[in-house]
Amino acid sequence: MQTDFCKELGIELPIFAFTHCRDVVVAVSKAGGIGVLGAVGFSAERLKEELDWIDEHIGDHIYGVDTAIPQKYEGMDKTTPEALVKMLQEAIPDQHREFASKMLSDAGVPEWPEGDDEVTLSFSAVQAQALIDEALTRPNCRMIVNALGTPPDDVIKQVHDAGRLIGALAGRLKHGLAHKAAGLDFIVCQGSEGGGHAGEVTSMILWPQMVDAVAPLPILAAGGIGNGRQILAALAMGAQGVWLGSRWLVSEEAHAEPAQRESYMNATSEDTVRSRSFTGKTARMLKNEWTEAWARDDTPDPLPMPLQGYLTFDAVRRTSRYAGSGDCQKVAFNPIGQVVGQINEVESCRDIVFQLLNEYTDALDNINALTPET
Ligand SMILES: Cc1cc2nc3c(=O)[nH]c(=O)nc-3n(C[C@H](O)[C@H](O)[C@H](O)COP(=O)(O)O)c2cc1C
């Protein structure tokens, strides 16, 4: 199972774990794969604390950091985070603010305490730069990954000059080709069944097309992988590794309020939707009253990214912290992919990795048994 890309990185298993939780990063890297910390919700100071903790606990293992610099966004001309945030806050229409705020109060979601700025949002190059600078001070951080677009040329150069690899997510062939043309080292190719931002083409169709289109660049297959059979399928289609996001959300190490975990555990694969209602770009999440309300004709349309993200920032942090209050789950942000229907138990990341491996080996044996020995 050790692919060339694993060898290049020096990891045993081609299992890449996208997560916002430092404990998941450490657990998966220690189990032989590699954890990649999503930093979009962190300020540079907070990321420093998270990486300090990871560095203390991860031993000799390596990890990655993921940022979100969209290809195009409102306020791209702003050169400081302060100017960008001010412009975005002023551009949000009152009608949108009132609609969002009423939905939260109708659902009984408590207000966010004043002065608590534990959570932030960095959907832009000016904000992500400080995160990348921090990540590159860490010798064990071997890869930077970017969501939502090809990273700017100066970031690619900076990461390469620091001797690390840089990759990016792609949900469309043309995005993968743009990543290759920009000189990225690998592509995370995500089909539409995946959690978080997702395009329209399914993994079964997109992965092999991407493998062929960007060869010899390594592809990590993402979107819809939750067991070893799906890993075998991805590797059979030419992927050099698999990139899983949803699978870790209900692991023992993931930080989640019990009510959110329960929503995930009770959901079937038909209970997700691709919705623009939280970030402004289509992202897959659990369907609820919030996602349905923003899709109606008689309600405001979601704003473009990152405006909608700034508008719903309060909803995201409140519904995460107060997941079990009132009817919070009716309006909560619960991003997850269609594999949610396969996830029925809370297990440790280590057990999940072993299970993935065992299922992969069994599936491979079954395939090999189809070929008669000569
Ligand atoms: C809760 C959640 C949040 C995500 N946030 C990000 C993100 O900030 N950056 C990113 O590159 N990908 C993000 N993704 C997408 C994952 O990196 C990954 O591509 C996706 O989860 C793979 O599909 P799967 O959910 O079927 O495993 C997120 C996915 C989930 C489930």
The ligand as a Tripos MOL2 file, in Angstrom:
@<TRIPOS>MOLECULE
LIG
   31    33     1     0     0
SMALL
NO_CHARGES

@<TRIPOS>ATOM
      1 C1        -16.0790   19.4250    8.4350 C.3       1 LIG1
      2 C2        -15.3020   19.6050    7.1870 C.ar      1 LIG1
      3 C3        -14.5970   20.7800    7.0050 C.ar      1 LIG1
      4 C4        -13.7870   20.9400    5.8820 C.ar      1 LIG1
      5 N1        -13.0420   22.0710    5.7630 N.ar      1 LIG1
      6 C5        -12.0740   22.1110    4.8200 C.ar      1 LIG1
      7 C6        -11.0960   23.1470    4.8250 C.ar      1 LIG1
      8 O1        -11.1320   24.0780    5.6440 O.2       1 LIG1
      9 N2        -10.0970   23.0820    3.9160 N.ar      1 LIG1
     10 C7        -10.0130   22.0330    3.0080 C.ar      1 LIG1
     11 O2         -9.0550   21.9730    2.2360 O.2       1 LIG1
     12 N3        -10.9480   21.0770    2.9560 N.ar      1 LIG1
     13 C8        -11.9570   21.0760    3.8490 C.ar      1 LIG1
     14 N4        -12.8610   20.0550    3.8360 N.ar      1 LIG1
     15 C9        -12.8040   19.0350    2.7860 C.3       1 LIG1
     16 C10       -11.8140   17.9280    3.1780 C.3       1 LIG1
     17 O3        -10.5030   18.4130    3.0750 O.3       1 LIG1
     18 C11       -11.9290   16.6900    2.3040 C.3       1 LIG1
     19 O4        -11.5450   17.0120    0.9900 O.3       1 LIG1
     20 C12       -13.2840   16.0340    2.2730 C.3       1 LIG1
     21 O5        -13.7970   15.9070    3.5700 O.3       1 LIG1
     22 C13       -13.1550   14.6710    1.6230 C.3       1 LIG1
     23 O6        -14.3810   14.0490    1.4670 O.3       1 LIG1
     24 P1        -15.0690   13.1660    2.6260 P.3       1 LIG1
     25 O7        -15.7200   14.1550    3.4910 O.co2     1 LIG1
     26 O8        -16.0330   12.2970    1.8750 O.co2     1 LIG1
     27 O9        -13.9880   12.3940    3.3130 O.co2     1 LIG1
     28 C14       -13.7240   19.9050    4.9200 C.ar      1 LIG1
     29 C15       -14.4770   18.7390    5.0860 C.ar      1 LIG1
     30 C16       -15.2640   18.5810    6.1970 C.ar      1 LIG1
     31 C17       -16.0430   17.3050    6.3650 C.3       1 LIG1
@<TRIPOS>BOND
     1     1     2 1
     2     2     3 ar
     3     2    30 ar
     4     3     4 ar
     5     4     5 ar
     6     4    28 ar
     7     5     6 ar
     8     6     7 ar
     9     6    13 1
    10     7     8 2
    11     7     9 ar
    12     9    10 ar
    13    10    11 2
    14    10    12 ar
    15    12    13 ar
    16    13    14 ar
    17    14    15 1
    18    14    28 ar
    19    15    16 1
    20    16    17 1
    21    16    18 1
    22    18    19 1
    23    18    20 1
    24    20    21 1
    25    20    22 1
    26    22    23 1
    27    23    24 1
    28    24    25 2
    29    24    26 1
    30    24    27 1
    31    28    29 ar
    32    29    30 ar
    33    30    31 1
@<TRIPOS>SUBSTRUCTURE
     1 LIG1         1 GROUP 0 **** ****
